[in-house]
Amino acid sequence: MPANPRSGFVPVVDGKLYFEAAGSGPAIVFIHAAIADRRMWNREFDLYSKDRTVVRYDVRGLGRSPAATSAYSDVDDLRALLEHLQIAKATIVGCSNGGRIALDFALENPGRVSALLLVAAGVSGFTLELAPEGKSVFESDNARSAKIPADWKAGRREEALEGLRGYWASAQAGANVDLVRTMMRENAGEIFSDASASHSRSLEPPAAGRLRSIGVPTIVLQGDRDEPGMTYITGYIAREIPHAKLVSVAGADHLVNMSRPAEFDKALRELLGRAH
């Protein structure tokens, strides 16, 4: 049982976010992927609260956070959460879209970030022109994934959900398979519609052209069983952020912390040592 647990909703512009926090000491904030919710950090929430303050939350429209119905900013939402919890500075861990939020937040609030662990992260403003060598790979990924939303639209929902799991989370095993399926099923409405995400205000200018201004310790994790196109995105991030370290994790899919927890922990512990 995590020490000093607390949870609830923090008010944000035209909405609210569900969060959970525990522990005490230097803070770590975990931001989930868009195919999941805060539960993808179940293990980390318990483990790292033993000697730190840990925070996890559901972005709008996923988990227990209500869907957005008007324009909002993921950066403003995260800042509101930190202010609500009276956290001045934190190490930010973000997976996929959570990594995109982490990068945007670090650029807009550099004094509030101690370090970044970017797990198969996205980056706002990334275009094929930034990685032209990956053109054929991205095209292949897109062609292969096209069946998933088509199945959902046609009412073949179980096929769509299993296709989504196979595409992003093929390396999961044991109870994690059930957890991934549960998160995808319960969040399917948002995952397949982007109803909330469509209201999200983009960072201007976007992060892709600003990464060289990030000055905190950064580690980028990339699973070798993730979709091949992701390697071009994470590679670009690692090249652009000064002194960032890129780690390829053997046997990991998109949700690296769940498929290869030991390797994830090694990277996070190293990062925490560098940050403090």
Order of alpha helices (4+ residues) and beta strands (2+ residues): beta-beta-beta-alpha-beta-alpha-beta-alpha-beta-alpha-alpha-alpha-alpha-alpha-beta-alpha-beta-alpha-alpha
